[in-house]
Amino acid sequence: MDAGLAALLGAAVGSIATLAAAIVSGRAQARAQHDQWRRQQRRDAYASYLSALHDRDIAMDAILNALRSDTPDLADVNEKTRRFIAQAREVHRATEVVILEGPASLAEVASRVTHASSDLAHIMQRMTENAHAGDSTRKAEDSALAAERERILYQAVKDFRLAARSVVGNTN
């Protein structure tokens, strides 16, 4: 083989190899950037959800504290209930984004938070209705049950936090 032709073939092979390496490197970089973008989207969704939960829980605590009084101020309870409902709607919106962003395993954990929250809200609603009716016969029982449901809700939120941290820290 002629030396010039060998050099030309060598340069062509080298150029093709360099081009292939650049393509592979570019794809790997694009994939890494996409993965980082995806993690950021999820992190933002999970942070918004946790923030909405926090705000809703503060509103719920305000109602429960008002109801623990021997003679609750019903107008105050009603106002706090309106705030709680607005915060609960924000949690619902944030939950939808968590479900959208996924993964499904995290949506399942968020569902457990929703169920625990609903269980506590039902007790809170019954306590409010009883306060409006002037019925305090179940007050001690409902207060104890609310405390237990708060503990369950706290654990569900803690589980969500741990699962979210795992998903965000994962490259998948």
C-alpha positions as CSV (number, residue, x, y, z in Angstrom):
1,M,0.0,0.0,0.0
2,D,1.2,3.5,-0.8
3,A,2.3,5.6,2.1
4,G,0.0,8.5,1.1
5,L,-3.0,6.2,0.9
6,A,-2.1,4.7,4.3
7,A,-1.9,8.2,5.8
8,L,-5.2,9.2,4.2
9,L,-6.9,6.0,5.5
10,G,-5.3,6.6,9.0
11,A,-6.6,10.1,9.0
12,A,-10.1,9.0,8.0
13,V,-10.2,6.3,10.6
14,G,-9.0,8.8,13.2
15,S,-11.6,11.3,12.2
16,I,-14.4,8.8,12.3
17,A,-13.2,7.6,15.8
18,T,-13.1,11.2,17.0
19,L,-16.5,11.9,15.6
20,A,-17.9,8.8,17.2
21,A,-16.4,9.7,20.6
22,A,-17.8,13.2,20.3
23,I,-21.3,11.8,19.6
24,V,-21.1,9.3,22.5
25,S,-19.8,12.0,24.8
26,G,-22.5,14.5,23.7
27,R,-25.2,11.9,24.3
28,A,-23.8,11.1,27.7
29,Q,-23.7,14.8,28.6
30,A,-27.2,15.3,27.3
31,R,-28.5,12.3,29.3
32,A,-26.7,13.6,32.4
33,Q,-28.2,17.1,31.9
34,H,-31.7,15.6,31.4
35,D,-31.3,13.5,34.5
36,Q,-30.3,16.5,36.5
37,W,-33.2,18.5,35.1
38,R,-35.6,15.6,36.0
39,R,-34.2,15.5,39.6
40,Q,-34.7,19.2,39.9
41,Q,-38.3,19.0,38.7
42,R,-39.0,16.3,41.2
43,R,-37.2,18.1,44.0
44,D,-39.3,21.2,43.3
45,A,-42.5,19.2,43.3
46,Y,-41.7,17.4,46.5
47,A,-40.6,20.6,48.2
48,S,-43.8,22.3,47.2
49,Y,-45.8,19.4,48.5
50,L,-44.0,19.3,51.8
51,S,-44.5,23.1,52.1
52,A,-48.2,22.8,51.5
53,L,-48.5,20.0,54.0
54,H,-46.7,22.1,56.6
55,D,-49.0,25.1,56.0
56,R,-52.1,22.8,56.2
57,D,-50.8,21.1,59.3
58,I,-50.4,24.5,61.0
59,A,-53.9,25.4,60.1
60,M,-55.2,22.0,61.4
61,D,-53.3,22.5,64.7
62,A,-54.9,25.9,65.1
63,I,-58.3,24.3,64.9
64,L,-57.5,21.5,67.2
65,N,-56.0,23.9,69.8
66,A,-59.1,26.1,69.6
67,L,-61.4,23.1,70.0
68,R,-59.5,21.9,73.2
69,S,-60.8,24.9,75.1
70,D,-63.6,24.3,77.5
71,T,-65.7,26.9,75.7
72,P,-64.3,27.2,72.1
73,D,-64.9,30.5,70.3
74,L,-67.0,29.1,67.4
75,A,-66.5,32.1,65.2
76,D,-62.7,31.6,65.6
77,V,-63.0,27.9,64.9
78,N,-65.0,28.6,61.7
79,E,-62.4,31.1,60.5
80,K,-59.6,28.7,61.2
81,T,-61.6,26.0,59.4
82,R,-61.9,28.2,56.3
83,R,-58.1,28.7,56.4
84,F,-57.6,24.9,56.8
85,I,-59.8,24.2,53.8
86,A,-57.8,26.6,51.6
87,Q,-54.6,25.0,52.7
88,A,-56.0,21.5,52.1
89,R,-56.8,22.6,48.5
90,E,-53.2,23.6,48.1
91,V,-52.0,20.2,49.3
92,H,-54.3,18.6,46.8
93,R,-52.8,20.6,44.0
94,A,-49.3,19.8,45.1
95,T,-50.2,16.1,45.4
96,E,-51.3,16.1,41.8
97,V,-47.8,17.4,40.7
98,V,-46.1,14.8,42.9
99,I,-48.2,12.1,41.1
100,L,-47.4,13.6,37.7
101,E,-43.7,13.8,38.4
102,G,-43.6,10.3,39.9
103,P,-42.3,7.7,40.4
104,A,-45.3,5.6,41.2
105,S,-43.7,4.4,44.5
106,L,-43.6,8.0,45.7
107,A,-47.2,8.6,44.7
108,E,-48.2,5.6,46.9
109,V,-46.4,7.2,49.8
110,A,-48.2,10.5,49.2
111,S,-51.5,8.5,49.1
112,R,-50.7,7.2,52.6
113,V,-50.2,10.8,53.7
114,T,-53.6,11.7,52.2
115,H,-55.3,8.9,54.0
116,A,-53.7,9.7,57.3
117,S,-54.6,13.4,56.8
118,S,-58.2,12.5,55.9
119,D,-58.5,10.3,59.0
120,L,-57.4,13.2,61.2
121,A,-59.6,15.7,59.4
122,H,-62.7,13.5,60.0
123,I,-62.0,13.5,63.8
124,M,-61.4,17.3,63.6
125,Q,-64.7,17.7,61.8
126,R,-66.6,15.7,64.3
127,M,-65.0,17.7,67.1
128,T,-66.1,20.9,65.4
129,E,-69.7,19.6,64.9
130,N,-69.8,18.6,68.5
131,A,-68.5,22.0,69.6
132,H,-71.2,23.7,67.6
133,A,-73.9,21.4,69.1
134,G,-72.5,22.1,72.6
135,D,-71.9,18.4,73.1
136,S,-68.7,17.7,75.0
137,T,-69.4,14.0,75.9
138,R,-66.8,12.7,73.4
139,K,-64.3,15.6,73.8
140,A,-61.7,13.7,75.8
141,E,-62.0,10.6,73.6
142,D,-61.9,12.6,70.4
143,S,-58.9,14.6,71.6
144,A,-57.0,11.4,72.4
145,L,-58.0,10.0,69.0
146,A,-56.9,13.2,67.2
147,A,-53.5,13.0,69.0
148,E,-53.1,9.4,67.8
149,R,-54.1,10.4,64.2
150,E,-51.6,13.3,64.3
151,R,-48.9,10.8,65.2
152,I,-49.8,8.6,62.3
153,L,-49.9,11.6,59.9
154,Y,-46.5,12.7,61.1
155,Q,-45.1,9.3,60.5
156,A,-46.6,9.2,57.0
157,V,-45.1,12.6,56.2
158,K,-41.7,11.4,57.5
159,D,-42.0,8.4,55.2
160,F,-42.7,10.7,52.3
161,R,-39.7,12.8,53.1
162,L,-37.4,9.8,53.2
163,A,-38.9,8.3,50.0
164,A,-38.5,11.7,48.2
165,R,-34.9,12.0,49.3
166,S,-34.2,8.6,47.9
167,V,-35.8,9.4,44.5
168,V,-34.1,12.8,44.2
169,G,-30.7,11.3,45.2
170,N,-31.2,8.5,42.6
171,T,-30.1,9.1,39.0
172,N,-33.2,7.3,37.6
